[in-house]
Every structure is written in structure tokens, then in C-alpha cells.
Amino acid sequence: MLATTLAVIAIVTQDQSALRAAPKDSAAQQAVLWQGDSLEIRGEKGDFLQVYDHRRERAGYIRATQVRVQSLKPEAASELLAVVRFLKDAPGSEALGISYAAAYLRAAPAEAIDGEVFDALGGMAERLARRATAGRQGKAGEALAAHVELAAHYGIAMQQFERNGQVQLCYDGEAQRRVLALRSTDIQKALAVLALTKHECVSPQLTPSERFALDNWRADVLDRVDTARLPEVLKNRIQLRRAGVWASLAWQRSRRAEFGEAAIREAANRAIDALAAINKNELMESDAAIYSDAAIRVGASRWAAQAGMPLAPQKKPAKLSVQLSVGQPGETCIHLVDAKHDVKAPLATRCTYGTVWAASAAANAQGSALTVAVQPLDTWREMWVFRQTATGWVADVAPPATENTDIGYVEFAGWVPGSAEMLAARETRTAGAYRQSFELLSLQTLETKRKADKPENLSAFYRWQDAAWKGGTVALR
């Protein structure tokens, strides 16, 4: 393209600038230009520049006040980089900043280019993707669409997919990969890794094998970050991302025959340790949602830390327990057994395609109910309740929530003696809002009778919470 050989260009600085057929405001409009558009300068007439737009293949005139004339000679590179530094943190100016970053890369000698410009370029591309995902109506929406199209002209590739009924737009991360490959600071590399490993930018269309490969790559990239050389705030963010990725890998390893119990426990413990490593004194208010998100992901997979282990010893032998067997391809069957009923003649059987964490099984003192954790997805864990009725044993499923919830878990937290009630803890993300509750449930219906945001605010919960649950849950972080 001719524009790549130009020594001087005009960069449009105002949205909806008119490219006109003649050097006057009353002339016919050839095209609508947006901030960041680069134009070849072919002449000057009065208050107008005669230009050629290579992106649209249109010639015309534009007011000189709507553009900035910029040299692309090597000696102008420092000036271009200074503008990039100014624009990289200016919301709404992403397209203009991307244009200046592209101009700098054309002007600067190869040996002078390091990770700084790609750090800025990646940050602006990410912010543009977030703004476009949020979306706006009217002129603001039109400008966003135009800026995304302009960014694509400069090689900024966006990935688009649907999640929970909403379109998600994500930058493909090419600039961040350059940051990792070039001479960059520790902070720039850490920011690049955070951008490349975002949970919300993992495509839901990936096959299990593709997702497993991606998450292993994410874990490897995160492990390369030397957190000892980072400020506490950034160190926290790396640990939160590690917690979420390793929690997912713990569940995925449980689904693959090549991984034994030790490997599953290792992944779960790495997730738990990463969450525990958070310095809460340095946790920013803006990171509160990220912290809750990581905790839910770890909470959903926390029983993987006891994968394959026998049930926790009790002072008195449990009247009920569970045994697992292989069902149809991909299924695991849960058999409820006791001293008189073995796996061949169980009290009840129910099968699932989810992962059953046998170590989570907890029976009440009367031997009339038992709960067990079942995890069908890496970010979703249910509580299955086996209970005795007048007509026999039944198995009910208590999900984290019944509404449009993205991620969550619900877990057994204790039995209330002498009553048909039990305790449960929930954490969910619904429509972007994080919720945590400690509840008193009816054993017969699993309906919530009372709940509180803290266990000490619910008397039954405070009195009867299970010691094993209290020692292992992340809900009391």
C-alpha cells in the first residue's frame, strides 16, 4: 500500500469528520471519517487539506483543524511515542491511540522498539473490546462500531462469541504476546499475562480437549510471572487468576483417565493456595468482584483436594455412605449403602455425568439423610441430598441457584439436631452481581427457610455448623 511509504500523514482527531469533494463546507460529502483514520496528504488549499483515504479508496478535502499532520521519519518516533503514552489511559480515545501506535511502529527503528508500545497498544485494544461489549445506543454506538472497524484496519483482531445471551468481544492478544517476546518490564509482562488469561475471553465453543490445552497454557504462562518483583496490587491479581485457572484444571483432570488422584489433588491445592496467598490489606475495591469470582471458582472445585480419599473418620461409624460405579459411557453412579445394603442392593442409586466428590458425603445422626457434592462443570457445583421418605429413599438436587446464574456452588454446612432441617452455604454470580448466603433449609423440600449474609447472623447456623465444613470451605474467607 502506498500509505506505508509516506513520510508525512494526517491523522484524524475528531469523530464524524467529513471528507468533502471540494475545499468548502457546502461541498458534497465523500465519506465520514473517525478519529484515528490516517490520510495521505496531497496538497493544501485554504483551511482544507487535499487528502487520499487509502482505507476507503476515496480522495477529497478535510478541514485542517480536524487532523494532525504527523511526520513518520525516525526522528519523529519519540514524539509519536509520547502521544501514545498520553492516550493509552484515555477512555474513548482508543482508536486514536491505536493509530498513533501504528504510526510509531512505522517511524521507529527496529532496534528501538521494545515492549512499551505493545503494552499500550494491547491495553487500548482491550479497553475498546470492553466498551464494545458493553455497547451503547445512538451516536455513541455508531462511534464504537466505527472504532472497532478502524482498529481492525490496523491489525487489531477481535474475537466474538455469545455467552449467556450476550455478545462478548475480546482482543486476540497479539500485542501482549509481543510484550512477552520483547524487552519489557516485569509490570508490563504481568499485565500482558493477565490480559492473555482472562476467564471471560475463553470461548464457550471450545471442545473439552481444546479447553484443557488452553487452560494448561494459561497456567504455564501465569507460573512464569515472578510475583516477588511485583507491587502487591498486581501480585494479588496474578494470584487470583492462578486460583481460577488451577481450580478449573482440578475439575478437568478429574475427567481425564490419564490423571491420577495425586495430580487432581495437586491442581486443587494450587488453587486453594493461590487464593490463600491474597494480601487482603492490598486488595483494591475495584478487585472485589475479581476476588469473589476467584473464590467461587475455587469453592466449586475445592473437594478435588480430597479426590480419592476415604470419608473423614467420625467418632461413631456413619449409618450411611456412598459407593461409586461406572454407568453408561461418561456416567458415574452413586449408590447409597449402609450396613445392611451393599452396592448390589443399595438403598438408592442415581447416576450423573458430573464429577462426584465421594469425600464430601455427610450423613445425619439419624441415618435418614446424606448429602454429596456433584460438580457437572468447572464453575458449578451442586448438592445432592438423599433422604428417606414414607415410600422409600429419594435423591434431590439442590443447584446453586435457579435463576440466570453464571457460576456458583452450594454446599452442605451442617445438620440441625432433632429437626428436619439442614444448613447450606451458597455463592453465585448472577447478572454480574456476586451473592453469598448462609441458609437454613427444609430437608423435605430443600427450600430456604431463613438466610443471612454472615453465619453469625443466623442463630441455627452459628450453633450447628459442621466442623469439617468450617475447616475446609472458602466461604468463610
C-alpha positions in Angstrom: 0.0 0.0 0.0 1.2 3.5 -0.9 0.5 4.8 2.6 3.2 2.6 4.2 5.9 4.5 2.2 4.7 8.0 3.2 6.9 10.3 5.2 4.1 12.5 6.4 0.4 11.7 7.1 -2.7 13.4 8.5 -4.3 11.6 11.5 -8.0 12.4 12.0 -8.6 13.6 15.6 -12.4 14.2 15.6 -15.2 11.7 15.1 -17.6 12.2 12.2 -15.2 14.4 10.2 -16.4 15.0 6.7 -14.3 14.1 3.7 -15.6 16.6 1.1 -15.4 16.7 -2.7 -14.2 20.3 -2.7 -12.4 22.6 -0.2 -15.6 24.1 1.2 -18.1 23.1 3.9 -21.0 23.1 1.4 -19.4 20.6 -0.9 -20.7 17.1 -1.2 -19.6 14.6 1.5 -17.5 11.8 0.2 -17.1 9.8 3.4 -17.4 10.1 7.2 -14.1 9.8 8.9 -13.4 8.9 12.5 -10.6 9.6 15.0 -7.6 7.5 14.1 -8.1 7.5 10.3 -4.8 8.0 8.5 -4.8 10.1 5.4 -2.2 10.7 2.6 -1.6 14.5 2.2 -1.6 15.6 -1.4 -2.0 19.3 -1.1 -3.4 22.3 0.8 -6.0 24.8 -0.1 -7.0 27.5 2.3 -8.4 25.9 5.5 -8.5 22.5 3.9 -6.0 19.7 3.2 -6.3 17.7 0.0 -6.0 14.1 1.1 -6.5 10.5 -0.1 -8.1 7.8 2.2 -6.4 4.5 1.3 -8.8 2.6 3.6 -11.9 3.7 1.7 -10.0 4.5 -1.6 -11.5 8.0 -1.6 -9.9 11.3 -2.4 -11.2 14.6 -1.1 -10.7 17.6 1.3 -10.8 17.8 5.0 -10.6 20.8 7.4 -7.0 21.1 8.7 -8.3 21.6 12.2 -9.8 18.1 12.2 -6.5 16.4 11.6 -2.9 16.5 13.0 -0.1 16.4 10.5 2.5 13.9 11.6 5.9 13.0 10.3 6.9 9.3 10.0 10.6 10.0 9.9 12.7 8.2 12.5 13.5 11.4 14.4 9.7 11.9 15.0 9.4 8.5 16.7 9.9 9.9 20.2 7.1 12.4 19.6 4.7 9.7 18.4 5.5 7.5 21.5 4.8 10.5 23.8 1.3 10.8 22.3 0.8 7.1 22.7 1.7 7.3 26.4 -0.8 10.1 26.8 -3.6 8.4 25.0 -3.2 4.8 26.4 -5.2 5.6 29.5 -7.7 7.9 27.9 -11.1 6.2 27.7 -12.8 6.9 24.4 -9.6 7.6 22.5 -8.6 4.0 21.8 -8.9 4.3 18.0 -6.8 7.5 18.0 -4.2 5.9 20.3 -4.0 2.7 18.1 -3.4 5.0 15.1 -0.5 6.7 16.8 0.9 3.4 18.0 0.8 2.2 14.4 2.5 5.4 13.2 5.2 4.9 15.8 5.9 1.4 14.7 6.3 2.7 11.1 8.6 5.5 12.2 10.8 3.9 14.9 14.0 2.0 14.0 13.6 -1.7 14.7 16.2 -1.8 17.4 14.4 1.0 19.3 11.1 -0.9 19.6 10.5 -2.7 22.9 7.5 -3.9 24.9 6.2 -0.4 25.9 4.4 0.4 22.7 2.8 -3.1 22.5 1.8 -2.8 26.2 0.0 0.4 25.3 -1.5 -1.0 22.1 -2.8 -4.1 23.9 -4.3 -2.1 26.7 -6.2 0.2 24.3 -7.4 -2.8 22.2 -8.6 -4.5 25.4 -10.5 -1.4 26.6 -12.1 -0.9 23.2 -13.3 -4.5 23.3 -14.8 -4.0 26.7 -16.6 -0.8 25.6 -17.9 -2.5 22.5 -19.1 -5.5 24.6 -21.0 -3.2 27.0 -22.5 -1.5 23.9 -24.2 1.8 23.6 -27.1 3.1 21.6 -27.4 6.0 19.1 -24.4 8.0 18.1 -22.2 6.5 20.8 -22.9 3.0 19.5 -22.2 4.1 16.0 -18.8 5.6 17.0 -17.9 2.3 18.9 -18.6 0.2 15.8 -16.6 2.6 13.7 -13.7 2.5 16.1 -13.7 -1.3 16.1 -13.7 -1.4 12.3 -10.8 1.2 12.3 -8.8 -0.9 14.8 -9.2 -3.9 12.5 -7.7 -1.9 9.7 -4.6 -1.6 11.9 -4.5 -5.3 12.5 -6.3 -5.4 15.8 -8.2 -8.6 15.6 -11.3 -9.1 17.8 -12.9 -12.5 18.7 -16.6 -12.5 19.1 -18.8 -15.2 20.7 -22.0 -15.4 22.6 -22.2 -16.1 26.4 -25.3 -16.2 28.5 -27.3 -14.5 25.7 -24.8 -11.6 25.3 -22.2 -11.0 22.7 -18.7 -10.9 24.1 -15.9 -9.1 22.2 -12.3 -9.9 23.1 -9.0 -8.8 21.7 -6.9 -11.7 20.4 -3.9 -10.6 22.5 -1.3 -10.3 19.7 0.2 -7.2 21.2 0.5 -8.8 24.7 2.4 -11.8 23.1 4.8 -9.2 21.6 5.3 -7.8 25.1 6.3 -11.2 26.4 8.7 -11.7 23.5 10.4 -8.3 23.6 12.4 -6.4 26.1 9.8 -5.4 28.7 9.5 -4.6 32.4 8.2 -7.0 35.0 5.0 -5.0 35.3 4.4 -4.9 31.6 4.8 -8.7 31.4 2.5 -9.3 34.3 -0.2 -7.1 32.7 0.3 -8.9 29.4 -0.2 -12.3 31.1 -3.4 -11.0 32.9 -4.8 -9.9 29.5 -4.0 -13.2 27.8 -5.5 -15.4 30.6 -8.9 -13.7 31.2 -11.7 -16.1 32.0 -14.3 -14.2 30.2 -12.4 -14.4 26.9 -12.3 -18.2 26.9 -14.6 -19.2 24.0 -17.5 -21.4 25.1 -17.3 -23.2 21.8 -14.0 -24.9 22.6 -14.1 -28.7 22.8 -13.0 -30.3 26.1 -9.6 -31.1 24.6 -9.1 -27.6 23.3 -10.2 -26.1 26.6 -7.8 -28.4 28.6 -4.9 -27.4 26.3 -5.8 -23.7 26.7 -6.0 -23.9 30.5 -2.7 -25.7 30.7 -1.2 -22.9 28.6 -2.8 -20.3 30.8 -1.4 -22.0 33.9 2.1 -22.2 32.4 2.1 -18.5 31.4 0.9 -17.5 34.9 3.6 -19.6 36.6 6.3 -17.8 34.7 5.4 -14.5 36.3 7.8 -13.7 39.2 5.4 -12.2 41.7 8.2 -11.3 44.1 9.2 -8.4 41.9 5.7 -7.0 41.5 3.8 -4.5 43.6 1.3 -6.0 46.0 -1.8 -5.0 44.0 -0.5 -6.7 40.8 0.7 -9.7 42.8 -2.8 -10.1 44.1 -4.3 -10.1 40.6 -1.9 -12.7 39.4 -2.7 -15.0 42.4 -6.5 -14.5 41.8 -6.1 -15.5 38.1 -3.9 -18.5 39.1 -6.6 -19.6 41.6 -9.3 -19.6 39.0 -7.2 -21.4 36.3 -6.0 -24.1 38.7 -9.5 -24.7 40.0 -10.7 -25.3 36.5 -7.8 -27.7 35.9 -8.5 -29.7 39.0 -12.0 -30.4 37.7 -10.7 -31.1 34.2 -8.1 -33.5 35.4 -10.8 -35.4 37.3 -12.5 -36.0 33.9 -9.4 -37.5 32.2 -8.2 -41.0 32.7 -4.5 -40.2 32.4 -4.5 -38.2 35.6 -4.5 -40.0 39.0 -5.7 -38.8 42.3 -2.4 -37.1 43.2 -2.5 -34.9 40.1 -6.1 -33.9 40.8 -5.3 -33.0 44.4 -2.2 -31.1 43.3 -4.2 -28.8 41.0 -6.9 -28.2 43.6 -4.3 -27.4 46.3 -2.6 -25.0 44.0 -5.9 -23.2 43.5 -6.6 -23.1 47.2 -3.0 -21.9 48.0 -3.2 -19.1 45.4 -6.5 -17.9 46.9 -4.9 -18.1 50.4 -1.9 -16.1 49.3 -4.0 -12.9 48.6 -2.9 -9.9 50.7 -6.3 -8.6 51.7 -4.7 -5.4 53.0 -3.6 -4.6 49.4 -6.9 -5.7 47.8 -8.3 -2.8 45.8 -12.0 -2.0 45.9 -12.0 -2.5 42.1 -10.7 -6.0 42.6 -13.5 -7.1 45.0 -15.5 -8.7 42.2 -12.4 -10.5 40.9 -11.7 -11.8 44.4 -15.3 -13.1 44.7 -15.1 -14.7 41.2 -11.9 -16.5 42.1 -13.3 -17.7 45.4 -16.4 -19.2 43.7 -14.2 -21.0 41.2 -12.0 -22.4 43.9 -15.1 -23.2 46.1 -16.7 -25.1 43.2 -13.6 -27.4 42.9 -12.3 -27.5 46.4 -13.3 -31.1 47.1 -10.8 -32.1 44.4 -8.2 -31.6 47.1 -9.5 -34.8 48.7 -10.0 -36.7 45.5 -10.0 -40.4 46.1 -9.6 -40.0 49.8 -11.8 -42.1 52.2 -14.5 -40.3 54.1 -13.3 -38.3 57.1 -13.2 -40.5 60.2 -16.1 -40.0 62.7 -16.4 -40.8 66.4 -19.3 -43.1 65.5 -19.5 -45.1 62.3 -21.8 -43.4 59.7 -25.0 -45.2 59.2 -25.0 -44.2 55.6 -22.3 -43.9 53.0 -21.9 -43.8 49.2 -20.1 -46.1 46.8 -19.4 -45.2 43.1 -19.5 -47.3 40.0 -19.3 -46.7 36.3 -22.6 -46.3 34.5 -23.2 -45.6 30.8 -20.3 -44.1 28.9 -19.3 -40.9 30.7 -21.6 -41.6 33.7 -20.8 -42.1 37.4 -23.4 -43.8 39.5 -23.9 -43.0 43.2 -25.1 -45.9 45.3 -26.4 -45.2 48.8 -25.4 -48.1 51.1 -25.4 -49.0 54.8 -24.6 -52.0 57.0 -27.5 -54.0 55.5 -27.4 -52.8 51.9 -24.4 -53.0 49.7 -23.7 -51.8 46.2 -25.5 -54.7 44.7 -28.7 -53.9 46.6 -28.4 -50.2 47.5 -30.9 -48.1 49.3 -30.9 -45.7 46.3 -29.0 -45.2 43.1 -28.6 -42.1 40.9 -26.2 -41.5 38.0 -24.7 -38.3 36.7 -22.3 -37.1 34.0 -20.8 -34.7 36.6 -17.9 -35.4 38.9 -18.9 -37.0 42.2 -16.7 -36.0 45.1 -17.2 -39.0 47.4 -15.1 -37.5 50.2 -17.9 -34.8 50.6 -20.5 -37.3 51.7 -22.1 -36.4 55.0 -24.9 -38.4 56.8 -27.0 -37.1 59.6 -27.1 -38.9 63.0 -30.5 -40.5 62.4 -29.3 -42.2 59.2 -32.2 -40.7 57.3 -30.3 -38.3 55.0 -27.0 -37.9 53.3 -25.5 -35.1 51.1 -22.8 -35.4 48.5 -21.2 -32.8 46.2 -21.6 -33.3 42.5 -19.8 -31.0 40.0 -21.1 -31.0 36.4 -19.0 -28.0 35.3 -15.7 -26.4 36.4 -17.6 -23.4 37.8 -20.8 -25.1 39.0 -21.2 -27.5 42.0 -24.5 -28.9 43.2 -25.5 -30.6 46.4 -27.3 -33.9 46.1 -29.5 -34.9 49.0 -30.5 -38.5 49.6 -33.3 -38.7 52.1 -35.7 -41.3 53.5 -39.5 -40.9 52.9 -42.5 -42.9 53.8 -42.3 -44.5 50.4 -38.6 -45.1 50.3 -35.4 -43.3 49.5 -35.3 -40.3 47.1 -32.5 -38.2 45.7 -33.0 -34.4 45.2 -30.6 -31.9 43.6 -30.0 -28.5 45.1 -28.4 -26.2 42.5 -26.5 -23.1 43.4 -29.4 -21.0 42.0 -32.5 -21.4 39.8 -32.1 -18.0 38.1 -29.8 -17.0 35.3 -26.6 -17.7 37.2 -23.2 -17.7 35.5 -21.1 -19.5 38.1 -21.7 -20.8 41.6 -21.8 -23.6 44.2 -23.9 -24.7 47.1 -22.6 -27.0 49.8 -23.7 -28.8 52.9 -22.7 -27.0 56.1 -24.3 -28.9 58.9 -27.3 -30.8 60.3 -29.7 -29.3 62.8 -30.2 -31.9 65.6 -33.7 -33.2 66.2 -35.3 -31.5 63.2 -35.9 -31.9 59.5 -33.5 -29.0 58.7 -30.0 -28.6 57.4 -27.5 -25.9 56.8 -26.1 -24.8 53.5 -23.8 -22.1 52.1 -24.1 -20.6 48.6 -22.0 -18.3 46.5 -23.2 -17.3 43.0 -22.7 -14.7 40.3 -26.0 -13.6 38.8 -26.2 -10.9 36.1 -22.7 -9.8 37.1 -23.6 -9.4 40.8 -21.9 -11.7 43.4 -24.0 -13.1 46.2 -23.1 -15.1 49.3 -25.6 -16.6 51.7 -25.7 -18.9 54.7 -29.1 -20.7 54.9 -31.4 -22.9 56.9 -33.0 -25.4 54.5 -36.0 -27.7 54.9 -34.8 -31.3 54.5 -38.1 -32.3 52.9 -38.3 -29.6 50.2 -34.8 -28.1 50.2 -36.5 -24.7 50.3 -34.7 -21.9 52.2 -36.5 -21.1 55.5 -34.1 -18.4 56.7 -30.8 -17.0 55.4 -28.2 -14.4 56.3 -25.1 -12.8 54.7 -22.9 -14.0 57.6 -23.1 -17.2 59.6 -23.1 -15.4 62.9 -26.3 -13.6 61.8 -28.2 -16.8 61.7 -28.5 -18.4 65.1 -29.1 -22.0 63.9 -26.1 -21.7 61.5 -23.9 -20.3 64.2 -24.8 -23.1 66.6 -24.8 -26.1 64.3 -22.3 -25.5 61.5 -20.3 -28.6 60.8 -16.7 -28.5 62.0 -15.3 -30.3 58.8 -17.2 -27.8 56.6 -15.9 -24.8 58.6 -12.3 -26.1 58.3 -12.5 -26.7 54.5 -14.8 -24.1 53.0 -13.7 -20.9 51.2 -17.0 -19.3 52.0 -15.5 -18.1 55.4 -12.5 -16.4 53.8 
